[in-house]
Amino acid sequence: MGGPFKLPPLLYDMGALEPYIDAMTMKVHHGGHHATYVSKLNDAIKGKGELESMKLVDLSQTAIKMGPAVRNNCGGHYNHTLFWTYMAPKGSSITKPTGNLQAAIDKNFGSFDQFQTAFNNACAGVFGSGWVWLGVAEDGRLSIETTANQDNPLMDGVVLSQNTATGDRVPGTNGRKIIPFMGQDVWEHAYYLKYQNRKTEYFAAWWNVVNWNKICEYYDQYASKKLYIPVA
Amino acid sequence: MAAMAATSAASLAVSTPAGFLSSSSSVLDGGQRGAGAGAGTAVIVQQQRRSRHVALRAVASPRAEFELPPPPYELDALEPHMSKNTLEFHWGKHHRAYVDNLNKQIAGTEEERYSLEEVVLKSYNNGTPTPLFNNAGQIWNHTFFWESMKPAGGGAPKGKLLQLINRDFGSFDEFKTQFKAAGATQFGSGWAWLVIKPSLEEWIAQRQTGSDEPVKDKDGNIAKSLAVVKTPNAVTPVVWGDVPLLTMDVWEHAYYLDYQNRRPAYMDVFLDQLVNWDAVEARLEAALSTVNLTQQTFTS
C-alpha cells in the first residue's frame, strides 16, 4: 500500500486472546476492518500536501474538519492501533491497575469494581456503533466517555457521550473532553462472530484480556501529563 | 361517519406487501398489533398529518402490547444467501429485543394506545427524538426489511415500478449502483432505502394525467419521485414524509455471520437473490392509490 500509514502487526497470535475473543474475529477485525481503514486513510490524504506529512495524533485532531473520508478512516486507524495494545493474552499482564492509575481509579470511581461496572454500563448504553473510553479530563480527573462510529475524543468538535438518537447522556459518562488511554470497541464486528447479540457477555469477558501493564504505562507517561498517546 | 371513515382510510399511505393485503382490517382500523398483522407497514404521508391525527383517534381502539410478527417465510427459507443462523439471531433476538424493550418503555403510558407508526412519529419529535425512538424505529425498520425479501427473490422489477426506476435513475443498473453506494457509505450502523419523495402537487398531477409521461415541476425539470436515501442507526425516512418502498439493513448484525466485513458482497446478494420486487411493486401501487383517494376527499 502507498502513503505513510501502515497496518501495525499484532503483538500476539490471532488465537492468543481465546476464549474471550476468538481467532476468527481477530483475523477479520485486524486484517479486514483495520487494514481497510489504513488503506482508505492513505487514499484520503494522497496528494493533499500537508495532510500527507501529519502525524496520526495531529491528523486526528483536525479530522472532522477534513471531511468524512479522513474522519472515519483516521479515527479507525488510531482507535484500532491502540486497541490491540490495550489487550494481551490472559496471564501475560497484571489483572488490575496498580500505582498511580489504581489510586486515580479508586479516587474517581470508589473502587476498581465500581469503575468496571460504570464502564460496562457505558458500553451497553451505546446505541449503534462506537467506542467507550477511559481518559483524563482537563481537571485531571478520570472520566468515562463514548464516541460514535470511529470518532475519538482527540477530534476537535467531536460529540461526546450522547445517545445517537435522543442526545441523552450515555449512562456513566460526563460529556467531558478527555485524553483517552484505554478504549473498548462496541461496533458489532468486535464481537458478533462469537457473541452475536450477547454484547454484555462480551463486555464482561473482555476484562480477561485487558493489558493493565500497558494501560498503566499509557496513564503514567502520557494521559496524566495531558499528552495524547502517539502512534506511528 | 362514512366520510370520516373514508378520510381515515385515505389518510394512511399503505406500504403493505401483497402477502399482507388480505388482512384488510389490520390497516383500516389502524390495528398494528397481533401476530402476522404486519406491524409497522402503514406509512403516513406528511402532508396529510393534520386530518389523519383526528381520524385515527376516532377509530383507534385500546391496545396493550406490541407483538413481534414473524417474517413472511421460514427462518431457513433465505438460505444460502442469508442463513437460518442469521435469521434466528436477527429476528429472534435483535428484533424481539426492540419489541420487548419498547413494550417496557410504554407500559402505563398513553403510547400503549398508539399504532407503531404513531409511536415512531411522535417519538421522532420533529428531530429531537425521545428514548422511545430507537426501539420504535428499529421495530418498524426490521418488519419492513423482512417483508422486503423473499425466497428466490432478486431479479428485476417490472411494470410501473420499472418505468419509474428508469425515469428517475436512468436504468435499473444505475438504481442498483446508487442503492449499493448508499449502503456502502452509511458508515457505522444504518439502512439503505428506495423511497418515494414526492411533493403532493406533483403526485396528484401525475395521477391526474393517468399516463407515465414525466411530470414537470415548476422549474420545468422532470419531477423525480423515486430516490435512494440512507439513514443511520434507527432512523427511518418515514419521519421525513418519504414513502419507503424497499430497505436493506446495513447494521453489521445483518450480515456479519454470513459475510463478516464483506458488506459489498452482502449487498450484491441482497439485490440479486433476496429482494421481493412484488412487495415493492405492491407498496408503490398502494401509495399511488392512496393519494388518489385523498384527492377525491379534498375535492368533495
Interface residues (C-beta under 8 A of the other chain):
Chain A: V28 G32 H33 T36 P68 N72 F127 G128 S129 G130 A148 N149 Q150 N163 T164 A165 T166 G167 D168 W187 E188 H189 Y192 L193 Q196 N197
Chain B: F89 K93 H94 A97 T128 P129 T130 P131 F133 N134 G137 F187 G188 S189 G190 P232 N233 A234 V235 W251 E252 H253 Y256 L257 Q260 N261
